[in-house]
Amino acid sequence: MQPLVTVITPAYNRAGFICEAVESVLNQSYGNIEYIVVDDGSSDGTFEILQEYEAAGKLTLLTHENHSNRGQSAALNVGLRAANGSYIAILDSDDLLHPEKVSRQVEFLENNTEVGMVYGQAMAISEDGRELFPIPGDEHVEPGDPNRLLLDCYMALPGGAMVRKSVYDQVGFFEEGFRASQDHDMVVRIAEAAPFAFMKGTVFYYRKHGASISNLGLERRWQTGFEILRRAAARYPYRRSTIRKRRALLYFRIGQVYWQQKRYSTAIVHLLKAGLGDPVRSMSVVFGAEKAH
């Protein structure tokens, strides 16, 4: 028997993309998939589309009480509580799985029993599905060090990863108090708890489109990053240099947002804090030798 894999999709107002996302799960080459979609209070027809798939027996559709909107973390937690699979994969409602994603990652985890999470490459695509570039690049090598993952946030938990259900049981649920960066928080917690590995090759398609995060959303994301960092430092023996450099990077990122918002004095204060926290990297970014992640 193939081990059962649960795929979870949190969905909110994605009527234009949800069918492609769902079909990419239904068209997996792997034969033993439990597909759970959690609608997070959609009002644009997404919920009705999903009801048709459920009526056809193609997925399990769940919602919050009163069909309320509670955010992605809460939707994912509904799916995790209902999951029966030995392995868990998450797909955002505007992205697509590669047809071999589940098969390849189950095979890897079955053959590497010490690994708690495996991830592959995303292929960024345009709104109309045109391939753009891989994430991470083909040269990427996974060092397996939680310090590196906390510092640079170089992988995406949704879409790219598959995680053992036993690891989620150990680390707990997504933080529902976060309305941004909950995926980074979770992947860091997973990396602290279990070995993780990279397998080269596209496993999902990450769609870049006009509904990208606004400046307000970016501000919320980087502010949340400070709380994620605080919790991580209290939870795991990260190197002091990792904490200092991650804090500096967060100051840099939120300083960029404030500059775009024309809040120049606030931006300068944050950019100066970034420079003081990690002067070498700050100069590399300023002179174009490195990009801040």
Disulfide bonds with the S-S distance in Angstrom:
none
